[in-house]
Amino acid sequence: MKSRLKNKIVIVIALILTIFYFTNDFALIDIEKTAIIVALGIDKVDSGIELTAQIGVPQASQQTFNNEDTLISAKGETVMEAVENISKRSGWFPKLSFCNVIILGKDLANDNVQIVCDHLLASEHFQSSALLAVCDGTARDFLSTPTPLDNISSFAIRKVIVENGAATSRVGDSNVKSFCQDMHGKKNCGYMPFITIISGEAKEEGQTGKEVNSGKNCADFSEKSGDNGLIAPLFENCDTFSRDRFLSSTEGQSGGESSPSAIFDATKTAVFKDGKIVDILSEDETVYLNLLNKKAQRLVLTTKIDDKSCALEVYKNKHNLSLDFGVKPTLNLDLKLTVRVADSTTESANNNFLGRRSKVPDEYLLSLENDATTVIKSLATRMLEKGVDLFGIKDRLYKYHYFKYEDYKNIPLDQYLINLNVQVLTLDSPK
């Protein structure tokens, strides 16, 4: 009896090992022919799609800024055709399962990113958890931009996007799965980080570094947005560095090789509706949107009274989004923040304003409360007027008020009232 049981166990183990053996991907045994793609850049061109793959290839080089050898570009009518063209051009087998960052160019964002993202989600070659971001320029240029923060630019971009992971941060991070869910849900809108280059400098041999470019460079994006100039005001105060101007300013310089570098900023958020970009959220709007949807952790908010500033750390937050149906349907936004002092420029008598558990003065609590109310009110009003369901009204209507869904689903969003309640409390010092 025992011998039969042992034989059955041996047979089962043998079958399992056989399955593992014959399902192995023998095409990837030769590591020299395998390209581990760590990031993809997708741009819209006249012929369809231009795909830029950043490949993690270890190089024994003292020039840590140079990552041009890790980039391969190819064009195709679709993403997978471009991937095949990369394989033909390089002779490497592209391994896409390690690709965790996908950057979309602004021209593609103005066209229709939903088609591309749907195929990325359906493909078995890509991770559904791959991070998505749209850049102010072409994805090819952003991936080819050297950065002093990492040997590979996409690694630096990923660190900026996933600042705090699932906790509240200053970045509206999104991945392929969540973005497609939002776009195909009742609200038919989604968002992802909007990456810009906030600083850049070039150093030549025998020369000190100098500032390459500064100023406003967002007007070109609004001109091609296709919304009759509705996005244009959002870019009037964009203090970013133009990637095109940044590169052109370093080209043609004599007397040595130039080594441009850049730092990325992902605190702005691109909002999409029907697959096209319709709005750009500021850093403050991104922060409060996250506070209304996620748990706060290690988040510092600064408020100012006259010429005195106080940095307050959000210890915890409570948020609630709900709907009411009276004379007019109403969107209720409730946010309760518990804060403590992180730093300030205010002199404090007897040091009662110092320490992580010191009581925050009432005037700073009121100031932060007013700041939050102003930002959230402006954001909610603008989204409803544009018909962008960023707060998930249709989803909540279907989920929590199903019997009223047929009556209210066709009501324009700009007909909804906004009931906003923001409360900021202090984490009192122990008694």
matplotlib code that plots the C-alpha trace (Angstrom):
import matplotlib.pyplot as plt

x = [0.0, 2.8, 4.8, 1.9, 1.5, 5.3, 5.0, 2.1, 4.0, 7.1, 4.9, 3.2, 6.6, 7.9, 4.9, 5.4, 9.1, 8.3, 5.7, 8.2, 10.9, 8.8, 7.2, 10.5, 11.3, 14.4, 14.6, 15.9, 18.6, 21.3, 21.4, 23.6, 20.6, 18.1, 17.3, 15.9, 13.7, 13.2, 11.2, 9.3, 8.7, 5.7, 5.4, 2.9, 4.5, 3.0, 3.7, 2.0, 4.0, 7.6, 8.7, 11.9, 13.1, 15.5, 17.5, 19.3, 22.7, 25.6, 28.5, 32.0, 32.3, 33.4, 30.9, 27.8, 25.8, 26.0, 23.1, 22.6, 23.9, 20.9, 18.3, 16.8, 14.0, 11.8, 8.6, 5.4, 1.7, 1.2, 3.2, 3.9, 4.9, 7.5, 8.7, 9.2, 11.1, 13.4, 14.1, 14.9, 17.2, 19.1, 19.1, 18.1, 15.0, 13.0, 12.0, 9.1, 8.1, 10.5, 9.3, 7.8, 7.7, 5.9, 6.2, 3.7, 4.6, 2.4, 1.4, 0.0, -1.7, -3.5, -4.6, -5.9, -3.9, -6.7, -6.2, -2.6, -3.2, -5.9, -3.6, -0.8, -3.3, -4.5, -1.0, 0.6, 4.1, 3.6, 3.0, -0.4, 1.3, 3.7, 3.7, 2.2, 3.3, 2.9, 5.8, 6.0, 7.8, 8.6, 9.1, 12.3, 13.9, 12.9, 14.4, 17.6, 18.0, 20.9, 20.4, 22.9, 20.5, 20.9, 22.8, 19.5, 17.0, 13.9, 15.1, 15.2, 11.8, 10.4, 11.8, 10.1, 6.7, 6.6, 7.7, 5.6, 4.1, 0.5, 0.6, -0.3, 2.4, 2.7, 2.5, -0.8, 0.7, -1.2, -0.5, -1.8, -4.5, -5.9, -5.9, -7.8, -10.3, -11.0, -11.2, -13.7, -15.6, -18.7, -16.7, -14.8, -11.7, -8.3, -5.1, -1.3, 1.7, 2.8, 6.6, 8.6, 12.3, 12.7, 16.4, 19.3, 22.9, 25.8, 29.4, 32.4, 35.9, 37.8, 34.6, 32.1, 28.5, 26.1, 22.4, 21.1, 17.6, 14.8, 11.4, 8.0, 7.8, 4.3, 2.6, 3.5, 1.6, -1.7, -1.6, -1.9, -4.3, -7.4, -9.7, -10.0, -7.5, -9.1, -5.9, -3.8, -4.2, -2.9, 0.5, 0.9, 2.8, 4.7, 8.3, 9.9, 12.8, 12.1, 13.7, 14.1, 15.7, 17.8, 19.3, 19.8, 21.6, 24.2, 24.7, 27.3, 29.4, 33.1, 35.9, 35.2, 32.3, 29.2, 27.5, 23.9, 22.0, 18.4, 16.1, 12.6, 9.4, 6.2, 4.1, 1.7, -1.0, -2.5, -6.3, -7.7, -11.3, -12.3, -8.6, -7.4, -5.7, -8.1, -6.5, -3.3, -3.5, -1.1, 1.0, -1.4, -4.4, -2.6, -1.8, -5.4, -6.8, -4.6, -5.7, -9.3, -8.6, -5.6, -4.2, -1.7, 1.8, 5.0, 3.3, 4.2, 2.0, 3.2, 0.9, 1.8, 0.5, 1.9, 5.7, 5.7, 5.6, 4.8, 5.4, 2.8, 3.1, -0.1, -0.3, -3.5, -6.5, -10.1, -11.8, -15.3, -16.9, -20.7, -23.7, -27.0, -30.2, -32.4, -33.5, -30.3, -27.8, -24.9, -21.3, -20.2, -16.4, -15.3, -11.7, -10.3, -6.6, -4.7, -1.4, 1.7, 4.5, 7.4, 9.2, 8.4, 9.9, 8.0, 9.8, 8.3, 8.3, 9.4, 9.9, 6.2, 6.2, 8.9, 8.7, 6.7, 3.9, 3.6, 0.3, -0.2, -1.5, -5.1, -4.2, -2.1, -4.8, -7.3, -4.8, -4.2, -7.9, -8.6, -5.8, -7.2, -10.8, -9.7, -7.7, -10.3, -13.2, -11.4, -10.5, -14.0, -15.7, -13.4, -13.7, -17.5, -17.7, -15.6, -17.7, -14.7, -15.8, -12.5, -14.2, -16.1, -19.7, -21.0, -19.3, -20.6, -24.1, -24.0, -22.5, -24.3, -27.5, -28.3, -32.0, -31.5, -28.8, -31.2, -32.7, -29.5, -26.9, -27.6, -27.6, -24.6, -21.9, -22.0, -25.5, -24.1, -23.7, -20.5, -20.7, -17.2, -16.2, -12.5, -11.3, -7.8, -7.0, -3.8, -2.1, -2.0, 1.0, 0.6, -1.0]
y = [0.0, 2.4, 1.4, 2.3, 5.7, 6.3, 5.3, 7.7, 10.5, 9.8, 9.8, 13.1, 14.7, 13.4, 14.8, 18.2, 18.3, 17.2, 20.0, 22.5, 21.1, 21.1, 24.5, 26.2, 28.9, 27.5, 30.4, 32.5, 30.2, 32.1, 35.3, 37.0, 37.0, 38.3, 42.0, 42.8, 45.8, 47.9, 50.8, 51.7, 55.0, 55.2, 58.1, 58.9, 59.4, 59.7, 56.0, 54.9, 54.2, 54.8, 52.6, 53.3, 50.4, 51.0, 47.9, 47.0, 46.2, 46.3, 48.3, 48.6, 52.3, 55.3, 57.5, 56.9, 59.6, 57.8, 55.4, 55.9, 52.4, 51.0, 52.6, 51.0, 52.6, 51.2, 52.1, 50.2, 50.5, 48.9, 48.5, 44.8, 45.4, 47.9, 45.3, 42.8, 45.5, 46.1, 42.3, 42.4, 45.4, 44.3, 40.6, 40.3, 38.7, 41.4, 40.3, 42.6, 41.0, 43.2, 46.4, 48.3, 51.9, 53.0, 56.6, 58.1, 61.1, 64.2, 63.7, 60.3, 61.8, 64.2, 61.4, 58.3, 56.5, 54.2, 52.0, 51.5, 50.9, 48.4, 46.3, 46.5, 45.2, 42.4, 41.3, 38.6, 40.0, 43.1, 43.6, 44.9, 46.7, 48.6, 52.3, 54.8, 58.4, 61.0, 63.4, 67.0, 66.1, 62.9, 59.7, 59.0, 62.2, 61.7, 58.2, 59.4, 62.2, 61.5, 62.1, 62.2, 60.3, 57.0, 55.2, 54.5, 57.4, 55.2, 54.0, 57.7, 58.3, 55.3, 56.5, 59.8, 58.3, 55.7, 58.2, 56.7, 53.6, 53.2, 56.1, 59.6, 61.5, 64.4, 62.1, 60.8, 57.4, 55.0, 51.7, 49.9, 48.0, 50.8, 53.2, 50.9, 50.1, 53.8, 54.5, 51.6, 52.2, 54.4, 57.5, 57.1, 59.0, 58.4, 60.0, 59.5, 61.5, 64.3, 64.4, 67.4, 68.3, 70.9, 71.5, 70.8, 71.7, 70.9, 70.6, 70.7, 69.7, 72.5, 74.6, 74.9, 74.0, 76.6, 76.9, 75.8, 77.0, 78.2, 79.8, 78.8, 76.1, 74.6, 76.6, 74.2, 71.5, 73.5, 74.4, 70.8, 69.8, 69.8, 71.3, 74.8, 76.3, 75.1, 73.7, 76.8, 78.7, 75.7, 76.1, 79.8, 79.5, 76.3, 76.9, 73.9, 73.2, 72.4, 69.1, 70.2, 73.5, 71.8, 69.4, 72.1, 74.4, 71.7, 70.8, 72.4, 73.5, 73.6, 72.6, 69.2, 66.9, 68.1, 66.0, 67.3, 66.2, 66.6, 66.1, 64.9, 66.2, 64.2, 66.3, 67.4, 65.0, 64.5, 63.8, 61.8, 61.5, 59.4, 58.5, 62.1, 64.5, 67.2, 68.8, 69.1, 69.2, 71.3, 69.9, 71.1, 69.7, 66.4, 66.3, 66.9, 64.5, 61.8, 62.9, 62.4, 58.9, 57.4, 57.1, 59.9, 59.1, 61.2, 64.1, 67.7, 70.6, 74.2, 77.1, 80.8, 83.7, 87.0, 86.4, 83.4, 79.8, 76.6, 73.1, 70.7, 66.9, 65.1, 62.5, 60.9, 61.7, 60.7, 61.1, 60.4, 61.0, 60.5, 61.5, 63.2, 63.6, 66.5, 69.4, 68.9, 66.0, 66.9, 65.6, 65.6, 65.9, 65.4, 65.6, 65.6, 66.1, 65.6, 67.4, 68.1, 70.6, 69.6, 73.0, 76.7, 80.1, 81.3, 82.1, 80.3, 81.4, 78.7, 76.3, 75.4, 75.4, 72.9, 69.1, 66.6, 66.4, 70.2, 71.8, 73.6, 77.1, 77.7, 80.3, 77.9, 75.2, 77.7, 78.8, 75.3, 74.6, 77.6, 76.6, 73.0, 74.3, 76.7, 74.1, 71.3, 73.7, 75.0, 71.5, 70.0, 72.9, 72.8, 69.0, 69.1, 72.0, 70.1, 67.0, 65.0, 62.5, 62.6, 61.9, 58.8, 60.2, 57.7, 54.8, 55.7, 56.3, 52.8, 51.1, 52.7, 54.1, 51.5, 52.1, 55.7, 55.1, 55.1, 58.4, 60.2, 58.7, 61.2, 64.3, 66.5, 66.7, 70.5, 70.2, 68.6, 70.8, 70.6, 70.3, 70.6, 70.1, 70.4, 70.1, 70.4, 69.3, 69.3, 66.3, 67.7, 67.3, 64.7, 65.9]
z = [0.0, 1.0, -2.1, -4.4, -2.7, -3.2, -6.8, -7.4, -5.8, -7.9, -11.1, -10.2, -9.5, -12.8, -14.7, -13.1, -14.0, -17.5, -17.9, -16.7, -19.0, -22.2, -21.6, -21.1, -23.7, -25.3, -27.7, -24.7, -23.6, -25.5, -23.5, -26.1, -28.5, -26.0, -25.5, -22.1, -22.8, -19.7, -21.2, -24.3, -26.0, -28.4, -30.8, -33.6, -37.0, -40.5, -41.2, -38.0, -34.8, -34.0, -31.1, -29.1, -26.9, -24.1, -23.5, -20.3, -21.5, -19.0, -20.3, -18.9, -19.4, -17.4, -19.1, -17.0, -18.9, -22.2, -22.8, -26.6, -27.3, -25.3, -27.6, -30.7, -32.8, -35.4, -37.2, -38.0, -38.4, -35.0, -31.9, -32.4, -36.0, -34.7, -32.2, -35.0, -36.9, -33.9, -33.9, -37.6, -37.3, -34.2, -34.5, -30.8, -29.5, -27.7, -24.2, -23.2, -19.9, -18.0, -19.6, -16.6, -18.1, -21.2, -22.3, -24.8, -27.0, -26.9, -30.6, -29.7, -26.7, -29.0, -31.3, -29.4, -26.8, -25.9, -29.0, -28.2, -24.4, -25.2, -27.3, -24.7, -22.1, -24.3, -25.3, -23.3, -23.9, -21.7, -18.0, -17.2, -14.3, -16.5, -15.6, -18.1, -18.7, -21.3, -22.1, -23.2, -26.5, -28.2, -26.2, -28.2, -27.0, -23.4, -23.3, -25.0, -22.5, -20.1, -16.4, -13.6, -11.4, -13.0, -15.8, -17.7, -18.1, -17.7, -14.3, -13.2, -14.7, -12.9, -9.5, -10.0, -10.9, -8.1, -5.4, -2.6, -4.2, -3.2, -0.7, -1.6, -3.4, -5.7, -8.8, -10.3, -11.2, -13.5, -15.2, -18.2, -16.4, -14.3, -17.2, -19.5, -16.7, -16.2, -20.0, -20.5, -17.3, -17.0, -16.5, -19.8, -18.6, -17.1, -16.2, -16.1, -15.2, -17.5, -17.6, -18.3, -18.2, -15.4, -15.7, -18.0, -18.3, -20.6, -19.6, -21.9, -21.3, -19.7, -19.1, -16.3, -16.6, -17.9, -18.1, -21.5, -21.6, -19.4, -19.8, -21.2, -23.8, -23.6, -26.2, -29.0, -27.2, -26.9, -30.5, -31.5, -28.8, -31.1, -28.5, -30.0, -27.6, -24.3, -23.1, -24.0, -20.7, -18.8, -20.5, -20.1, -16.8, -17.5, -16.4, -18.0, -20.3, -23.9, -25.0, -28.6, -27.6, -25.0, -27.6, -30.3, -27.8, -27.2, -30.9, -33.0, -30.0, -30.6, -28.4, -26.9, -26.4, -24.6, -21.9, -21.5, -18.4, -17.3, -14.3, -14.8, -13.2, -13.1, -10.7, -13.4, -14.5, -18.0, -18.1, -20.9, -22.3, -25.3, -25.6, -26.1, -23.7, -22.5, -19.5, -17.5, -13.7, -11.7, -8.9, -6.2, -8.1, -8.4, -4.7, -3.6, -6.2, -4.6, -1.1, -2.2, -3.4, -1.4, 2.0, 2.9, 3.9, 4.1, 2.4, 3.3, 2.4, 2.8, 3.7, 4.1, 6.1, 5.1, 4.8, 7.2, 5.8, 7.6, 6.3, 7.6, 7.4, 6.7, 9.4, 8.2, 6.0, 5.7, 2.4, 1.1, -2.3, -2.5, -4.5, -3.4, -5.4, -4.4, -6.6, -8.5, -8.3, -6.0, -5.8, -2.2, -1.6, 2.0, 3.1, 6.6, 7.2, 10.4, 10.3, 12.4, 12.1, 9.8, 9.5, 9.6, 9.3, 12.3, 15.6, 18.5, 22.1, 24.6, 21.6, 21.6, 17.8, 17.6, 17.5, 15.5, 18.1, 18.8, 18.2, 15.0, 15.4, 14.4, 11.8, 9.8, 10.0, 8.6, 5.9, 4.7, 4.8, 2.6, 0.2, -0.1, -0.6, -3.3, -5.3, -5.0, -5.8, -8.9, -10.1, -9.6, -11.3, -14.3, -14.7, -14.5, -17.0, -19.5, -19.0, -17.6, -15.0, -13.1, -9.7, -11.0, -10.8, -13.4, -11.7, -8.3, -9.7, -11.3, -8.2, -5.3, -6.9, -9.6, -9.5, -10.4, -13.0, -16.0, -14.9, -14.2, -16.5, -19.4, -17.2, -18.2, -15.6, -15.6, -14.1, -10.9, -7.8, -5.7, -2.0, -0.6, 3.0, 4.0, 7.6, 8.8, 12.4, 14.4, 16.0, 19.5, 21.7, 24.5, 27.7]

ax = plt.figure().add_subplot(projection="3d")
ax.plot(x, y, z, "-o")
ax.set_aspect("equal")
plt.show()
